[in-house]
Amino acid sequence: QVQLVESGGGLVQAGGSLRLSCTASGLTFSSFRMGWFRQAPGKEREFVAAISLSGVSTYYVDSVKGRFTISRDNANNRVYLQMNSLKPEDTAVYSCAARRRYDNNYHVGATYDYWGQGTQVTVSS
């Protein structure tokens, strides 16, 4: 059974940092491209970042470029999202996701095969 479990969320002041972790089990982690998505109350789910199998290639939504960094540790089946210079508009539930597919649609949630439950990130002003 595939499981993706996020951790590291919490309450932080604007300008602060958080590091999210996602631990995967039940799959061959190194064979899956990974992504982070977020959903704020009353809004649609939004792509945040994605990373290739080896970690060499990374992709970000424009609003987080230069502030967030996605990385992965294939030896320990983990993907991370380092979030710096946080803003109140970053407040959302953040979820990690895994996809086998190899194409340019890494920003499309429907192309992901597995999802975690999410972790809440709240940024106060």
C-alpha positions as CSV (number, residue, x, y, z in Angstrom):
1,Q,0.0,0.0,0.0
2,V,1.4,3.3,-1.1
3,Q,1.6,6.0,1.6
4,L,2.8,9.6,1.4
5,V,3.1,11.3,4.8
6,E,3.8,15.0,5.1
7,S,5.2,16.7,8.1
8,G,6.7,20.1,9.1
9,G,3.8,22.4,8.8
10,G,2.8,24.9,11.4
11,L,2.3,28.5,12.3
12,V,5.0,31.0,11.3
13,Q,5.3,34.8,11.1
14,A,5.7,36.5,7.8
15,G,9.3,36.4,6.7
16,G,9.9,33.2,8.5
17,S,10.8,29.7,7.2
18,L,9.5,26.2,7.3
19,R,10.7,22.9,5.9
20,L,8.2,20.4,4.8
21,S,9.0,16.7,4.5
22,C,7.1,14.0,2.7
23,T,8.0,10.4,3.4
24,A,7.0,7.7,0.9
25,S,6.4,4.0,1.4
26,G,5.0,1.2,-0.6
27,L,6.5,2.3,-3.9
28,T,9.9,2.5,-5.7
29,F,10.5,6.1,-4.7
30,S,13.3,6.7,-7.2
31,S,10.9,5.8,-10.1
32,F,8.5,8.5,-9.2
33,R,8.6,12.2,-10.0
34,M,7.4,14.2,-7.0
35,G,5.5,17.4,-6.6
36,W,4.1,19.7,-4.0
37,F,0.7,21.3,-4.3
38,R,-1.3,23.6,-2.0
39,Q,-4.9,24.5,-1.4
40,A,-6.0,27.6,0.5
41,P,-9.6,27.8,1.9
42,G,-12.1,28.6,-0.8
43,K,-9.5,28.2,-3.6
44,E,-8.5,25.6,-6.1
45,R,-5.5,23.4,-5.6
46,E,-2.4,25.0,-6.9
47,F,0.9,23.6,-8.2
48,V,3.9,24.7,-6.1
49,A,6.9,22.7,-7.2
50,A,8.1,19.5,-8.8
51,I,11.3,17.5,-9.1
52,S,12.7,15.0,-11.5
53,L,13.7,11.4,-10.6
54,S,17.3,12.3,-9.9
55,G,16.6,15.7,-8.5
56,V,18.5,17.5,-11.2
57,S,15.5,19.2,-12.7
58,T,13.1,21.3,-10.6
59,Y,10.1,23.4,-11.4
60,Y,8.2,26.1,-9.5
61,V,5.2,28.3,-9.8
62,D,6.2,31.9,-10.4
63,S,4.9,33.1,-7.0
64,V,7.4,30.9,-5.0
65,K,10.5,31.2,-7.3
66,G,13.5,32.3,-5.3
67,R,11.8,31.6,-2.0
68,F,11.0,27.8,-2.1
69,T,13.3,25.0,-2.9
70,I,12.3,21.4,-3.6
71,S,14.7,18.6,-3.1
72,R,14.7,14.8,-2.7
73,D,16.6,12.0,-0.9
74,N,16.1,8.8,-2.8
75,A,18.0,6.8,-0.2
76,N,15.4,7.7,2.4
77,N,12.3,8.0,0.2
78,R,11.8,11.6,1.1
79,V,11.0,14.8,-0.7
80,Y,11.4,18.2,0.9
81,L,10.1,21.7,0.4
82,Q,12.2,24.4,2.0
83,M,10.1,27.6,2.3
84,N,11.8,30.9,3.1
85,S,10.5,34.5,3.2
86,L,7.0,33.2,3.8
87,K,4.1,35.5,3.1
88,P,0.5,35.4,4.4
89,E,-0.7,34.3,0.9
90,D,1.4,31.1,1.3
91,T,-1.1,30.0,3.9
92,A,-2.6,26.7,2.7
93,V,-2.7,22.9,3.2
94,Y,0.4,21.6,1.4
95,S,0.4,18.1,-0.1
96,C,3.0,16.0,-1.7
97,A,2.2,13.8,-4.7
98,A,4.0,11.2,-6.8
99,R,3.7,10.5,-10.6
100,R,5.2,7.9,-12.9
101,R,4.4,9.8,-16.0
102,Y,7.2,11.6,-17.9
103,D,5.9,14.7,-19.7
104,N,5.7,18.4,-19.2
105,N,2.4,18.3,-17.3
106,Y,4.1,18.2,-13.8
107,H,1.9,21.2,-12.8
108,V,-1.3,19.2,-13.4
109,G,-2.6,17.5,-10.3
110,A,-4.6,14.9,-12.3
111,T,-1.3,13.5,-13.7
112,Y,-0.2,12.4,-10.3
113,D,-0.8,8.8,-9.1
114,Y,-0.6,9.1,-5.3
115,W,-1.2,11.9,-2.8
116,G,-0.5,12.6,0.8
117,Q,-3.1,13.9,3.3
118,G,-1.5,17.3,3.6
119,T,0.0,19.5,6.3
120,Q,-1.3,22.9,7.3
121,V,1.0,26.0,6.8
122,T,-0.2,29.2,8.3
123,V,1.7,32.5,7.9
124,S,0.6,35.3,10.1
125,S,1.1,39.0,9.1
